[in-house]
């Protein structure tokens, strides 16, 4: 069990017994460079200061707001005595000391906020399952209808036509109405469109393209809703883990879609997966509407302790980041005038390029290059997404740990983004040298697994640089990313037809990953950006 002091300004005591911790207990601080303990002789390498029994603290001095944690103290044995404190005359704001209990792992994993992010993970899993099923179905559809590879790329890109339309509008709606309602409408619409895809395919090609475009329109709100809900439900020190959990569901949707689709096709025909996944979305919707809320204070079952913990942890950032203007139209010009905005837009564009190229073309790649059957091609393509779901959570845990130990948010985001882009760039170069499908799947698993680190770079960075506009900014990023994905998905088909090889396009993708990592590291920041003035 941990307790934390939220300290503001400087606190001075008239005698060394004014603040006393009974027993030998460690004090962990998030930034040892700004906090001074002149009376404490002992400090270990992890940034923990120890108070010996009977010793007190004469003064606490630090340059900003900081959390001092008292760890491993049983709840019934905590005795903190703070008296005889006075504010330094040079300070303009009154000093404050409060004690907040930190949840342990069992309390965290059973909390209402984890249940909310679990439901988000399931929604994102359905989102990707409905998206990826066409990547498997396109192989028999192309054979039965005589489609070329370039035309197959156009059919697969129809999802992206719809995805191009909705993210900005969806992000604006999320910022205004909250994630619960917008996510509910999104899941309902994309599940209906997926369920009706078999009817559309038997009606006409245009009906099929329209159904897939409608799936894209509805799914365009999913990630902005996730970002909004995480920002409202999780304090900053837990957001990386929350995003890791949600995006693990996102990647597991690829695994479920790629692995189950061939099995369902063998039992129910080409259109079996569309019906099953479409109905699953409506089942999810019933639970979502009855068991979640857009914000913790509206949740009927949240405990008083959890609500107070979330509110106190978010109190400072909420007060500082409160939007001055409540207009309906976001300030697009001001958002685009800052280079950190372009850093996340470029990163998201590259992420979408690589994501959709791998998602859409890998079954065809394994089928045409290594001559494996459809079921084997789907399984070889699914294994990397399992790796991405696993490494995504580990990346989130590591990111939160770095921040809690004093690493700046800016440096943490750049570390995560570098691993998430440079790693896949190198791994894709290795993929072009693979001679066997098992080796190719291993390289692809490494590329996709390391790619998950970028979710703790640019994706969570949206909440940090523009917390009041995170929804619309995410929408802008998704729109730019969708344009890149359309170019990549359609371009891959024409590239292969013209040059007769997938390897050249994979090398191009690897180079773009490396250049995007460089751009992000130069222009990104983990601090809140002032969008009230233009550059």
C-alpha positions in Angstrom: 0.0 0.0 0.0 1.3 3.5 -0.9 0.2 6.9 0.3 1.2 10.2 -1.3 1.7 13.7 -0.2 0.6 16.2 -2.8 2.9 19.2 -2.1 2.6 22.7 -3.4 5.0 25.5 -2.8 7.6 25.4 0.0 6.8 24.1 3.5 9.0 25.1 6.4 8.8 23.8 10.0 9.9 25.5 13.2 11.5 22.3 14.5 12.7 19.0 13.2 9.9 17.0 14.9 7.1 18.8 13.0 6.7 16.1 10.3 7.4 12.6 11.5 6.8 9.2 10.0 6.6 6.5 12.7 8.9 3.7 11.7 11.6 3.2 9.0 9.6 4.0 5.9 10.8 4.9 2.4 9.7 8.1 0.7 9.6 8.0 -3.1 9.8 11.2 -5.0 9.1 11.7 -8.7 11.8 14.3 -9.3 14.7 14.4 -6.8 16.3 17.4 -8.4 13.5 19.7 -7.3 13.0 18.4 -3.8 15.4 18.9 -0.9 15.6 16.9 2.3 18.5 18.6 4.1 17.8 16.6 7.3 17.8 13.1 5.7 21.2 11.4 5.5 20.3 8.3 3.6 19.1 7.9 0.0 19.2 4.9 -2.3 19.7 4.8 -6.1 15.9 4.5 -6.8 15.1 8.0 -5.5 13.8 6.8 -2.2 14.5 8.8 1.0 14.3 7.0 4.4 13.0 8.5 7.6 14.4 6.7 10.7 12.2 6.2 13.7 12.1 9.2 15.9 13.6 11.5 13.3 11.7 14.4 11.8 11.9 16.7 8.7 12.9 20.3 9.3 11.9 21.6 5.9 10.6 20.5 2.5 11.7 22.7 -0.4 10.9 22.1 -4.1 10.3 24.1 -7.3 6.9 22.8 -8.4 4.1 20.4 -7.6 5.3 16.9 -6.7 4.1 13.7 -5.3 5.9 12.2 -2.4 4.9 8.5 -1.8 5.1 6.6 1.4 5.2 2.9 0.4 4.6 -0.5 2.1 2.7 1.0 5.0 -0.2 -1.1 6.2 -3.4 0.9 6.2 -4.0 0.5 10.0 -0.4 1.5 10.9 -0.2 4.8 9.0 0.6 7.6 11.4 1.5 10.9 9.8 2.0 13.9 12.1 2.3 17.3 10.4 2.2 20.3 12.7 4.0 23.6 13.3 4.1 24.3 9.6 4.3 27.8 8.2 4.6 29.2 4.7 7.7 30.9 3.5 7.0 34.7 3.3 8.4 34.7 -0.2 5.7 32.3 -1.4 2.5 33.8 -2.8 0.3 30.7 -2.5 -0.5 28.8 0.7 1.3 25.5 1.1 -0.9 22.4 1.2 -0.2 18.9 2.4 -2.7 16.2 1.7 -2.5 12.4 2.0 -4.0 10.2 -0.7 -4.0 6.4 -0.6 -2.7 4.8 -3.7 -4.5 1.6 -4.9 -2.6 -1.6 -5.0 -2.8 -4.0 -7.9 -5.8 -6.0 -6.7 -7.7 -2.7 -6.1 -6.7 -1.4 -9.5 -7.6 -4.6 -11.4 -11.1 -4.8 -9.8 -11.8 -1.0 -10.1 -14.6 0.4 -12.2 -12.2 2.2 -14.5 -10.6 -1.0 -15.4 -14.0 -2.4 -16.3 -14.6 0.6 -18.5 -11.3 0.1 -20.4 -12.0 -3.6 -20.7 -15.3 -2.8 -22.5 -13.3 -0.3 -24.7 -10.9 -3.1 -25.5 -13.8 -5.4 -26.5 -15.2 -2.7 -28.7 -11.9 -2.1 -30.4 -11.5 -5.9 -30.9 -14.9 -6.0 -32.7 -13.8 -2.9 -34.6 -10.8 -4.7 -36.0 -12.5 -8.0 -36.5 -15.2 -6.4 -38.7 -12.4 -4.6 -40.5 -10.0 -7.5 -41.1 -12.6 -10.0 -42.3 -12.5 -8.6 -45.8 -8.7 -9.2 -45.9 -9.5 -12.9 -45.7 -12.6 -12.9 -47.8 -11.0 -10.9 -50.6 -8.9 -14.0 -51.6 -11.9 -16.2 -52.6 -13.9 -13.2 -53.8 -11.1 -12.2 -56.2 -10.8 -15.8 -57.5 -14.5 -16.2 -58.0 -15.1 -12.8 -59.7 -11.8 -12.5 -61.6 -10.5 -9.4 -59.8 -6.9 -8.3 -60.4 -4.6 -7.4 -57.5 -5.0 -3.7 -58.2 -8.8 -4.0 -58.2 -8.7 -6.1 -55.0 -6.8 -3.2 -53.4 -9.6 -0.8 -54.5 -12.2 -3.0 -53.0 -10.3 -3.3 -49.7 -9.8 0.5 -49.6 -13.6 1.1 -49.8 -13.5 0.8 -46.0 -11.0 3.7 -45.9 -13.2 5.9 -48.0 -15.7 6.0 -45.2 -13.0 6.1 -42.5 -11.8 9.3 -44.2 -15.1 11.1 -43.5 -15.9 10.6 -39.9 -12.9 11.0 -37.6 -12.9 14.9 -37.3 -16.7 15.1 -37.0 -16.7 12.1 -34.6 -13.9 13.6 -32.5 -15.8 16.9 -32.2 -18.9 15.0 -31.1 -16.8 13.1 -28.5 -15.4 16.3 -27.0 -18.9 17.7 -26.8 -21.1 14.7 -25.7 -18.6 12.2 -24.2 -17.4 8.8 -25.3 -20.3 6.6 -24.1 -23.0 7.8 -26.5 -20.8 8.3 -29.5 -19.2 4.9 -29.1 -22.6 3.3 -28.8 -23.8 4.8 -32.0 -20.5 3.8 -33.7 -20.7 0.2 -32.7 -24.4 0.0 -33.7 -23.8 1.3 -37.2 -20.7 -0.7 -38.0 -22.2 -3.9 -36.7 -25.3 -3.3 -38.8 -23.2 -2.6 -41.9 -21.1 -5.7 -41.3 -24.2 -7.8 -40.9 -25.7 -6.5 -44.2 -22.4 -7.0 -46.2 -23.5 -10.5 -47.5 -26.7 -9.0 -48.9 -24.8 -6.1 -50.4 -22.2 -8.3 -52.1 -25.0 -10.4 -53.7 -26.8 -7.3 -54.9 -24.1 -5.4 -56.7 -20.4 -4.3 -56.5 -21.5 -0.8 -55.6 -23.7 -2.0 -52.8 -20.7 -4.0 -51.4 -18.4 -0.9 -51.7 -21.1 1.2 -49.9 -21.5 -1.3 -47.1 -17.8 -1.4 -46.4 -17.6 2.4 -46.6 -20.4 2.6 -44.0 -18.3 0.3 -41.7 -15.4 2.8 -42.1 -17.7 5.8 -41.4 -18.9 4.2 -38.1 -15.4 2.9 -37.0 -13.9 6.4 -37.4 -15.2 7.4 -34.0 -13.8 4.4 -32.1 -10.3 5.6 -31.3 -11.3 9.2 -30.4 -13.9 7.7 -28.0 -11.2 5.5 -26.5 -8.9 8.5 -26.0 -11.7 10.6 -24.5 -12.8 7.9 -22.0 -9.2 7.1 -20.9 -8.6 10.8 -20.3 -11.7 11.1 -18.1 -11.4 7.8 -16.2 -7.7 7.5 -15.6 -5.2 9.8 -13.9 -2.0 10.6 -15.8 0.1 8.0 -14.0 -2.2 5.2 -15.2 -3.1 6.3 -18.8 -0.3 4.4 -20.5 -1.5 1.1 -19.0 -5.1 2.0 -19.9 -4.1 2.7 -23.5 -2.1 -0.5 -23.5 -5.1 -2.6 -22.4 -7.4 -0.9 -24.9 -5.0 -1.3 -27.8 -4.3 -4.9 -26.8 -8.0 -5.5 -27.5 -7.6 -3.6 -30.8 -4.8 -6.0 -31.9 -6.6 -9.1 -30.6 -9.4 -8.2 -32.9 -7.0 -8.8 -35.8 -6.1 -12.2 -34.4 -9.7 -13.2 -33.9 -10.7 -11.9 -37.3 -7.8 -13.6 -39.2 -8.0 -16.9 -37.3 -11.8 -17.4 -37.1 -12.7 -16.1 -40.6 -11.4 -19.1 -42.5 -13.0 -21.5 -40.0 -16.4 -19.7 -40.2 -16.1 -19.6 -44.0 -15.6 -23.3 -44.2 -18.7 -23.8 -42.1 -21.0 -21.0 -43.3 -19.7 -19.9 -46.6 -17.7 -16.8 -47.6 -20.1 -14.5 -45.7 -20.3 -16.4 -42.4 -17.9 -14.2 -40.5 -19.7 -11.0 -41.5 -22.9 -12.3 -39.8 -21.3 -13.6 -36.7 -19.2 -10.5 -36.0 -22.1 -8.2 -36.8 -24.3 -9.9 -34.2 -21.5 -9.8 -31.6 -21.5 -6.0 -31.8 -25.1 -5.8 -30.8 -24.5 -8.1 -27.8 -21.6 -5.8 -26.7 -23.9 -2.7 -27.1 -26.4 -4.1 -24.5 -23.6 -4.4 -21.9 -22.0 -1.0 -22.7 -25.3 1.0 -22.3 -26.2 -0.6 -19.0 -22.8 -0.8 -17.3 -20.7 2.3 -18.2 -20.8 6.1 -18.1 -18.9 8.8 -19.9 -17.3 10.1 -16.7 -16.6 8.5 -13.3 -18.8 10.9 -11.3 -21.8 9.7 -13.3 -21.2 6.0 -12.7 -23.7 4.6 -10.2 -21.5 1.8 -8.9 -18.2 3.5 -8.4 -16.8 3.5 -4.8 -16.2 6.7 -3.0 -12.5 5.9 -2.6 -12.0 5.4 -6.4 -13.9 8.5 -7.3 -11.9 10.7 -4.9 -8.7 9.1 -6.1 -9.5 9.9 -9.7 -10.7 13.4 -8.9 -7.7 14.3 -6.8 -5.2 13.0 -9.3 -6.8 14.9 -12.1 -7.7 18.0 -10.1 -4.6 20.0 -11.1 -4.6 19.1 -14.8 -8.4 19.6 -15.0 -8.1 23.1 -13.5 -5.2 24.1 -15.7 -6.5 22.6 -18.9 -10.1 23.8 -18.6 -11.2 25.1 -22.0 -11.8 28.8 -22.2 -14.0 28.7 -25.3 -16.9 26.3 -25.6 -17.6 27.0 -29.3 -18.8 24.2 -31.5 -16.2 24.8 -34.3 -12.7 23.7 -33.2 -9.8 26.1 -33.9 -8.3 24.1 -36.7 -6.0 26.9 -37.8 -4.4 27.3 -34.4 -4.1 23.5 -34.0 -2.3 23.3 -37.3 0.0 26.2 -36.5 2.1 24.2 -34.0 4.8 21.7 -34.9 3.9 19.2 -32.1 0.5 18.9 -33.9 2.3 18.0 -37.1 4.5 15.5 -35.2 1.5 13.5 -34.1 -0.2 13.8 -37.5 2.9 12.5 -39.4 3.4 9.7 -36.8 -0.3 8.7 -37.1 -0.1 8.8 -40.9 2.9 6.4 -40.9 1.3 4.2 -38.4 -1.9 3.9 -40.5 0.2 3.3 -43.7 2.0 0.4 -42.1 -1.0 -0.9 -40.2 -3.3 -1.1 -43.2 -0.7 -2.4 -45.6 0.2 -5.2 -43.3 -3.4 -5.9 -42.3 -4.8 -5.9 -45.9 -2.0 -7.5 -47.9 -0.2 -10.0 -45.6 -2.7 -12.9 -46.3 -2.2 -12.3 -50.0 1.5 -11.9 -49.5 1.9 -15.3 -47.8 -0.5 -16.9 -50.3 1.3 -15.6 -53.4 5.0 -15.5 -52.3 5.1 -18.6 -50.1 2.2 -20.5 -51.8 0.4 -21.5 -48.6 -3.3 -22.0 -48.6 -5.8 -19.5 -47.3 -6.2 -20.9 -43.8 -2.4 -21.1 -43.3 -1.9 -17.6 -44.8 -4.5 -16.2 -42.3 -2.7 -17.9 -39.4 0.7 -16.7 -40.4 -0.8 -13.2 -40.7 -2.5 -13.5 -37.3 0.5 -14.4 -35.2 2.1 -10.9 -35.3 -1.1 -9.3 -34.0 -1.0 -11.6 -31.0 2.6 -10.4 -30.3 1.4 -6.8 -30.7 -1.4 -7.2 -28.0 1.2 -8.7 -25.6 4.0 -6.1 -26.1 1.5 -3.3 -26.1 0.6 -3.9 -22.4 4.2 -4.3 -21.5 5.0 -1.0 -23.2 2.3 0.7 -21.3 3.5 -0.6 -18.0 7.1 0.4 -18.8 6.0 3.9 -19.9 4.1 4.5 -16.6 7.1 3.2 -14.7 9.5 5.6 -16.4 7.2 8.6 -15.6 6.8 7.6 -12.0 10.6 7.3 -11.6 11.1 10.8 -12.8 11.7 10.5 -16.6 10.1 13.5 -18.3 6.9 12.8 -20.3 8.6 14.3 -23.4 11.5 11.9 -23.2 9.3 8.9 -22.4 7.1 9.6 -25.5 10.1 9.9 -27.7 11.6 6.6 -26.4 8.3 4.8 -27.0 7.9 6.3 -30.5 11.5 5.5 -31.5 11.1 1.8 -30.5 7.7 1.8 -32.2 9.0 3.0 -35.6 12.7 2.3 -35.9 12.1 -1.3 -34.7 9.5 -2.1 -37.4 11.6 -0.4 -40.0 14.6 -2.7 -39.4 12.3 -5.8 -39.0 10.6 -5.1 -42.4 14.0 -5.0 -44.0 14.6 -8.4 -42.5 11.2 -9.6 -43.8 12.3 -9.0 -47.4 15.2 -11.5 -47.0 13.0 -14.4 -45.6 12.9 -17.5 -47.7 10.4 -19.6 -45.6 7.0 -18.6 -44.3 8.0 -19.3 -40.7 10.9 -17.0 -40.9 8.8 -14.3 -42.6 6.1 -14.7 -39.8 8.9 -14.2 -37.2 10.2 -11.0 -38.8 6.6 -9.8 -39.2 5.9 -10.6 -35.6 8.9 -8.6 -34.5 7.8 -5.6 -36.7 4.2 -5.6 -35.5 5.2 -6.3 -31.9 7.6 -3.3 -31.7 5.0 -1.2 -33.5 2.8 -1.3 -30.4 5.3 0.9 -28.6 4.2 3.8 -30.8 0.8 3.7 -29.1 2.6 5.1 -26.0 4.2 7.7 -28.2 2.0 9.7 -30.6 -1.4 8.1 -29.5 -1.3 9.1 -25.8 0.6 12.3 -26.7 -2.7 13.7 -28.1 -4.1 13.9 -24.6 -1.0 15.8 -23.4 -0.5 18.5 -26.0 -4.2 19.3 -26.3 -6.3 17.8 -23.6 -9.2 20.1 -24.3 -9.1 19.2 -28.0 -7.9 15.6 -27.9 -11.0 14.3 -29.7 -10.9 16.6 -32.6 -7.1 16.4 -32.8 -7.3 12.7 -32.9 -9.9 13.0 -35.7 -7.5 15.2 -37.7 -4.8 12.6 -37.2 -7.0 9.8 -38.3 -8.1 11.6 -41.4 -4.5 12.2 -42.4 -3.7 8.6 -41.5 -6.6 7.4 -43.6 -5.3 9.3 -46.6 -1.9 7.7 -46.1 -3.6 4.2 -45.7 -5.6 4.6 -48.9 -2.4 5.5 -50.8 -0.5 2.6 -49.2 -3.3 0.0 -49.6 -4.1 0.9 -53.3 -0.5 1.7 -54.1 0.7 -1.7 -52.9 -1.6 -3.4 -55.5 -0.4 -1.2 -58.4 3.2 -1.5 -57.2 3.1 -5.3 -57.2 1.5 -5.4 -60.7 4.0 -3.0 -62.2 7.2 -4.4 -60.6 6.0 -8.0 -59.9 7.3 -8.0 -56.3 6.1 -7.2 -52.8 9.7 -6.7 -51.5 10.2 -3.3 -53.1 7.1 -1.9 -51.4 8.0 -3.4 -48.1 11.4 -1.7 -48.3 9.7 1.6 -49.1 7.5 1.2 -46.0 10.6 0.5 -43.9 12.3 3.8 -45.1 9.2 5.8 -44.3 9.1 4.4 -40.8 12.7 5.6 -40.1 12.0 9.1 -41.5 8.8 9.4 -39.5 10.6 8.5 -36.3 13.2 11.2 -37.0 10.5 13.9 -37.6 8.6 12.9 -34.4 11.7 13.1 -32.2 12.6 16.6 -33.5 9.2 18.2 -33.1 7.2 16.4 -30.5 6.7 17.4 -26.8 5.0 15.9 -23.8 3.9 19.3 -22.4 0.7 21.0 -23.0 0.9 23.3 -26.1 -0.6 26.8 -26.0 -3.0 26.9 -28.9 -4.4 30.3 -27.9 -1.8 32.0 -30.1 -0.6 31.1 -33.6 3.0 30.5 -34.6 
